[in-house]
Amino acid sequence: MKVSEIVEKLDLKVFAGSNNLDREISGGYVSDLLSDVMGFSGEGNVWITLQTHKNVMAIASLKEHAAVIIVKGFQPDEETIKHANEEGIPLLGSHEPTFELTGKVFNMIKS
């Protein structure tokens, strides 16, 4: 599944990284604890979080994530958007709570 498919089907907002929506998704990871994501998420994952600061993109780049989705209508700051564009990682947003969005993403990836 490509990032563009979840953007379209879940009506996600694209904050940054729109040139790389063709990235393949291999799985997902949900956590707001950066050290947890750094230690246990995998390459090609979609990371679902409520964190909005630029360190999110540093970890997403390090772990080679396919995309990051920020939940609950939270907005990334300008530094985060800039970093996402520099790294070419799609930074997406949803107004849905973490639990509901995670279930939808899981079902899409596993189907």
C-alpha positions in Angstrom: 0.0 0.0 0.0 1.2 3.5 -0.8 1.0 6.5 1.5 -1.2 8.3 -1.1 -3.8 5.6 -0.7 -4.2 6.2 3.0 -4.2 10.0 2.4 -7.1 9.6 0.0 -9.1 7.0 1.8 -8.8 8.6 5.3 -8.9 12.2 4.0 -5.6 13.1 5.7 -4.1 16.6 5.5 -0.7 16.7 3.9 1.5 19.2 5.9 4.8 18.3 4.1 6.5 15.7 1.9 3.9 15.7 -0.8 6.5 14.7 -3.4 6.9 11.3 -1.7 3.3 10.1 -1.3 4.2 7.1 -3.5 6.3 5.5 -0.7 5.3 1.9 0.2 4.0 1.2 3.7 5.3 -2.0 5.3 3.5 -1.6 8.6 2.7 0.8 11.4 3.8 2.0 14.8 1.9 3.9 17.4 3.7 5.7 20.2 4.2 9.2 21.6 7.4 8.2 23.4 10.3 9.0 21.1 12.7 6.5 22.6 10.2 3.8 22.1 9.8 4.6 18.4 13.5 4.8 18.0 14.0 1.4 19.5 11.1 -0.6 18.1 9.6 0.9 14.9 10.7 -0.3 11.5 11.6 0.9 8.1 8.6 1.7 5.9 6.3 2.1 8.9 3.6 4.7 9.2 4.2 6.4 12.6 1.0 7.6 14.4 1.6 10.1 17.1 0.4 13.3 18.8 3.9 14.7 18.9 4.4 17.8 16.7 8.0 19.0 17.3 10.9 18.7 14.9 12.5 15.7 16.8 9.6 13.6 15.3 11.1 14.1 11.9 14.6 13.3 13.0 13.5 9.9 14.3 11.3 9.3 11.2 14.3 9.9 9.0 16.6 7.8 11.2 14.1 4.9 11.1 13.2 5.4 7.4 9.5 5.7 8.0 7.1 5.9 5.1 5.1 8.7 6.8 4.1 10.3 10.0 0.5 10.9 11.0 -0.3 13.5 13.7 -3.7 12.8 15.3 -6.4 14.7 17.2 -6.2 17.8 14.9 -2.8 18.8 16.4 -0.7 21.0 14.1 3.1 20.6 13.5 5.2 23.7 14.1 7.0 25.4 11.2 10.4 23.7 12.1 8.7 20.3 11.9 7.2 21.0 8.5 10.6 22.4 7.2 12.4 19.3 8.5 9.8 17.0 6.9 10.3 18.6 3.5 14.0 18.5 3.8 13.9 14.8 4.6 11.2 14.1 2.0 9.0 12.3 4.6 5.2 12.8 4.2 3.9 14.5 7.4 0.2 14.0 7.6 -2.6 15.1 9.9 -6.0 13.8 11.1 -8.7 15.1 13.4 -9.4 11.5 14.6 -8.3 10.2 18.0 -5.3 7.8 18.0 -7.3 4.7 18.7 -9.8 5.1 15.8 -7.2 6.2 13.3 -4.9 3.3 14.2 -7.7 0.8 13.7 -8.5 2.2 10.2 -4.8 2.3 9.2 -4.3 -1.3 10.5 -7.3 -2.6 8.5 -6.1 -0.9 5.4 -2.5 -2.2 5.6 -3.5 -5.8 6.5 -6.3 -6.2 3.9 
